[in-house]
Amino acid sequence: MIGDLEGRLESLERRHKRMKADCERRTRKLQTTLDTTSAQAREEAYRTQHFYAAALSDLLNDLLDDLERIPPDVDAALVRIRRLLAGERPAA
């Protein structure tokens, strides 16, 4: 009976060791996936920020052009501002 119990214990210990190694492999794989996804999210956030900064710069340059005309085209500048406030997005 003791030999049977020792055999079962050894079997359980081997199984536990395999399961632990499998768990560690999965953990490493998940960490790699998480790292990759985080890097992609950072890159996407940077690109989005860059896009909106460029769009804002274009808008401000257009407003500046309207206001530097002689005579200044205040109405056109106000139309641009009102469109933005109404939620219209400038063309990309």
N, C-alpha and C positions, 0 to 999 in steps of 0.2 A: 504494500500500500504506500509506503514511504517513497519507494522508487517511482511509483506511478505519479505521486504528487510532485516529486522532483522533476520528472519528465514534463508534466504539465506546466510547472513553473518555468522551466527553461524555454518551453514553447511560447509561453506568454511573454517572457522577456525578449525573445527574438521578434515576436510580433510587435511588441512595444517599440523596440529599436527601429524596425522597418517603418512603423507608423510615425515615429518621431522624425526620422530622416525624410519621409515623404512630406510631413508637415513643414519642415525646415525648407525643403525645395519649393513648396508652394508659397511659403512666406517670402522667399527671395524673389520668386517670379512675380508675386503681387507687388512687392516693393519696387521692382524694376518697372512694372506697368504703371504704378502710381507716379514714379519719378518721370517717366516719359510723358504721361498725361499732364502732369504739372508743368513740365517744360513747354508742351504744346499750348496749354492754357495761357501761360505767360507770354508766349510769342503772339498768340491771337489777341490778347489784351493790348500788347504793344502795337500791333498792326491797326487795331480798332482806334486806339488813341491817336496814332499817327494820321489815320484817315480823317478823323474829326478835327484834328488840329489843322490839317491842310484845308479842309472845307471851311473852317472858321477863318483862316487866313485869306482864302479866296473871297469869302463874303466881305470881310473887312476891306480888302483891296477894292472890291466893286463899290462899296459904300464910299470909300475915299475918292474914287474916280468920280462918282456922282456929285460929291460935295466940293471937289476941286474944280469942277467945270466953271466956266464964266458965261453966264451966271450959274451958280450952283443949282443942281437938279435935286432940290430937297424933296420934292414929291416922289421921285424915283427911289431915293434913299428910304423915305418913310414907307413906301410900298414894300420894299424888301424887308424892312424890319417888321412890318405888320404881318407879312406872310410867315415869317419865322415864328412870331408870337402866336400865330394861328395854328402852328404845328406843321406847316409845309416845309419839307426838307429840300435843300438845294440839290440840283442835279449833280450826280457824282462825276 
